Amino acid sequence: MNTQNTHERIDPELAEALKAVPMTEAGVFDLGDLEGTRAGVRAFAEAIAAQIPDEPSVSVEEVDVVRPDGSTLSLRLLRPIEAAGPLPVLLWFHGGGQVLGYAAQDDPTLKHLVREVGCIVASVDYRLAPEAPAPAAAEDGLLAYRRLRGEAGALGIDEGRVALAGQSGGGGIAAATALMIRDHGEPAPLFQALSYPMLDDRNTTASSHEVTGIGIWDRATNILAWNLILGDRTGADEVPPYCAPARASDLTGLPPTFMAAAELDVFRDEDLSYATRLQAGGVPVELHLYPGAYHAFDLFAPEASVSAAYAHAWYGYLRRQFSARQS
C-alpha cells in the first residue's frame, strides 16, 4: 500500500482533523529529539486540559508505592465522589510508545470515564524507556496491581473487580502486566481492555510495512521506539513476552479481553493476531476494527463519528464486565 492510497482510505472526519495536527519531518512524535518531544507532549496535554471544564464529581489523589529498590511508583486515583463503595477499579496505563507521556496526561478522558462508568481509575506513572528498559514498566504494573488488591478495603476497592487497560504503548504494558500476573500466580484481573496496543518489536507484519506516511506513529517512529525500549535486543530471538507480549507462546489463562484496532495503524495486524491467538487459547475476546482510522484516532479527533463508536463500545464493555461481577 503506498502513502497516497493510505491517505485516500482515511475516514473523512479523521482526515480533516489530521490537517490541524502539527507535524515535524518525523511526524507528530520526533523520537530523535526525545526530551523535546516529551516536553511538547506535556505542554500539549496541559493546554488541552486547560480548555476542558473540570469534573467536580471526580476526586483525584496520589498513592505512592515503594519499589524493591526503594524508589517510588506513583498511582493517580480518580474516584467518583458520590458513588458508594467498594468500587471496581481500572488500572490504567497511558499511551506514548513506552517512551513518552505521564499519568496525569489522561485526566480529562479518564474523569469522563469515571463519571460515565462509575468506577475508580488508577493511572500508573510507570517508568519510561530508555532510562528504564523493558520490562520495567510491566514490573511497575504488577506492583501497582498487588497494591490495589492488597489494600482494597482501605482504598474503597472491590478486590474482585480489578481490571487492566491501556492505549498504544500503555496497552502493550497492560498486556505484559496481565502475563506477569498470570505467571506469578496472582489472582486474575477481571479483564484487560487493550486499545490499539503496541505488542510486537519485530515490525514484520503487513501493516507495519504499509503505514509509513500518515505521521502519527508510523513505521519509522515505531522502530525508533522499540530500539529505545529494548536496545540491541530489538528483533532478537529471545525477547521475553514481558517486554513484547506478542512474543508469548502461551496465551491461555489470561483474562477476558477487549481489543480495539485501527485499520490504518502500524499495530493493526499484531493486534488482530493477538486477539485471534487469545481466542484460540480459550480467552473470551471482544474485537473491534475501525475502518479508515489511524493510530490514536479517538485522541486526535474525539468528535468524529468513528471515535464516538469506539467510546460507545469501550464504555459498554466496561459497564457490562463490572456489572456482571458486582459484589
N, C-alpha and C positions, 0 to 999 in steps of 0.2 A: 504494500500500500504506500503510495507516495504521499508527500506532505500535502499537496493540493487536494487529493482525494480525501484525505483525513479531514481537512478543514471543511470540505463540502458536506461531510457527514455530520458535522456538529449541529446539535439541536439549535434552531434559530434564536431562541431566547438566550441560550448559553453562549452562542456566537456573539450576540450583541453585548453581553456582559464582558466577554473577553476583550472587546475593543477598549474597555476602560481600565484594564489591568496593566499596571506599569511593568514593562519588560526591559531587561538588560539583554545583551547579546547572548547570555547564557540562559535566558528565560526569567521567570519570576524569582527563582532561587539560585543565586550565584554562589555555589559552594566553593569556588576558587577564592572568594572573599568571605570566609565563614563568619568571622567576627562582625564584619559589616552587615552581612545578611541577617545574623542573629539580632543585631540592633535594629535593623529595618523591620523584622518580624514583630519585635516588641513594640516599636513605635506604631506600626500599622494596627496591631491588636488593641493598643491603648486608645488610638484615635477612633476605632470602631466602637469600643466600649463607651467612650465619652459621648457618642451620638445616640446611644440606646438608653432610654429611661431605666433607672434601677428597678429591680423587682423587690418590693418591700415584703412580699410574702416568703422570701427565701433568706435565711441567715447564712453567714459564711464564717467558718472558724478554721484555724490551723491546728493540726495534730502532728506532733513530732514523734518519729520512731528512730531509735538508735540502731545503727547498723553494727554488725560484729566488729568492725574496725574502729568504732567509736564515733564515726561521723553521723550526721543527722539526715534522715529522709523526711521530707515534709509532705503531709497529706492535706489537701484542701477540701474540707467537708462543707457541702452545700445542702441545706436541710429545709424542708417546708415547715414554717414556723407553727402553723395551726394544726398540722397533722398529728394524730395520736400514734404513739409508737407501741411496740417496736416496729420499725420500718424496714422495708427492703433497701438494699444499697447496691449501687452500680460502681464498681471500682473502675475508674476511667483513666485511660492513657491518651494524652494529647498527641496530635499529629506533628509532623516536622521531620520525617525521614530519619528519626532517631538521632539527628544531629542539630536540630533546631527546635525552638519553642520552649514553653514553660507552662506550668499547671494553670495559672490564672488566665491565660490567653483565651480559654474557652468559657469563661464565666457567663457571658451573655447567652450563649447557646445552652449551656448546662442549667442555668437558672430557669430558662423556659422549660427545659425538660423536667426539672424538679417540680415545677408548678403543674405541668400537664400530666405527669405520670404519678406524682405523689410519692416519690422515692428519695432517698438520700443519694447524692453523688459524692464519691471520694476520689478526687483528682490527684494522681500521683505525680509529684515533681521528681521524676526519675532522672538518673544520671544520663548525660548525653555522651555520645562518641564525638571525636576521637579521644577525649580526655578519659572516658571510661568505656573501653571497648566492650562489645557484646561478650558474654551475656549479663553485664552489669545491670542493665535496665530490667531484664526479666527477674533478676535476683531481688531488685527493689520491689517488683510486683509481688513476688512470693512473700517478702517481708511484710508488705502492706496488707496482703490478704490474711496472713496469720494474725496481724494486729487487729484487724476488723473483727474477725471471728473470735479471737481470744478475749477481747474486751467489748463484745457485742452488747452486753447488758448496760455497761457504763456509758456506751455511745448511743444507746437507744436503737440498736440494730437488731433485726431478726436474723440470727446467725444461720438459719436455714434458707435465707433468701439473699445471699451474696453472689453477685454476678460480675463478669468481666466485660469490658467494652473498650473500643478504641477506634480511631480513624488513622488511615495511612500508616506511617511508621508506628504510631501507637496501637493500631490494630495488630501489627506484627508482634509487638511486645505483649499485648493481651493474649495472643495465640501461644506465644512462647511461655508465658506465665501459666496458662492452662496446662501445657505439657509438663512444666515443672511441678505444679500442684499434684497432678496425677502420679508422676514418677516418685515423688516424695511421700506418697501415701496419705496426703492431706484429704479432708472431706471435700468432695467435688463442688465446684461452683454450680449455681443453679443453671446458668447458661453462659455462653460467650456471644457477644454481638460485635462482629467484625465488619467495619465499613471500609471498603477498598483497601484492604490491608497489604502491607509490604512483607512478603513471606519468603522470597527466594533470591539468594545472592548471585545465582548463576546467569541470569539475564539471557536465557536461551529460548524462551517461548516466542511464538509468533508475534504476540502483542508487544513484547519487549523490543522487537526489531521494528515494528510498524509505527509506534508512536514516537516520533522524533522531532516534530516541528510545531507542536501546539504551544509550548513554552511553560506549561505547568507540569513539572516533574516528568520531563521526557527521558528518553533512554540515557543520554549523556549525564544528566543530573543524577539519575538512579545509580549509574556505575560509580560516579564520584562518591555518592553517599555510602555505598557498600564498601568502598575502599577505606573510607573513614571509620566505618563500623568494625570491619574485620581486618584491615591492613592486608598483608600478603596472604592471609588465609582465604581471601575472596575467591570463590570458584573452585577451591581445592576440594579434594575428595572427602576429607574428614571434618567438614564443618558441622558442629553439633546442632541439633534441632532447637536448642535454647537460644541459638544465635540466628538461625534462619528456619522457621517452623516447617517450610516445605521440605526440608531435609529429613523430617521424621519418617521412619519406615513403618511405624505402628501408630495409627490414629484411633485405635479402639479405646473405649473407656473415657473419652472426652465428653464434655457437657453438650447438651443441645445447642445448636449454633444458628445464628442469624448471619447471613453473608450478603453484603451489598457490593456489587461490582459495576464499574462503568465501562461502556463499550470501547471508548477511545482513551483507554488508560493503559500505561505500561504494565500495570498489575493485573489486567483483565484475566489473562489465561492462567496465571499462577493462582488467582483467586478461585476461578471456576474449577481448576484441577483439585485444589484443596477441598472445596465443598464436595466434589464428587467422591474423593477419597474418604472424607469423613462419613458420607452416607454409606459407602461400601463397607466401612468399619462399624456400622450399626448405630451411628450417631444421627439423631433427628436433625435435619438441616432445612432451614427456610432460606432459599436463594433468590435474590433479585438482581437482574441485569438491566441497567438503564441505557437504552439506545441513545446515541448521539451525545452521550455525556463524557466529559473529560475528567481528569483526576480532580477530586475535591470540588466537584461542580456545585454542591449544596452550599459551600462556603463562599465561593466567588459569585454565585447567582442564587441567593436564597429565595428570591421571589419567583423564580422560574417554575413552570408547571411540573417539570421533572423533579425539581428539588422538593416541591410540595408532596409529590407522590412518594419520594423516598422517606420524608419525615413521617408521613402517614403510616407507611409500612413499618418503619422503625419503632415509632411510639406504640403502634398497635401490638407489635411483638413484645415489647417491654411490659405493657399492661397485662397481656394475656399470661405471660410467663410468671410475673409476680403475683397475679391474682390466683393462679392455679395452685400455688403453694402457700397461700396466706395462712398464717397461724390462727 
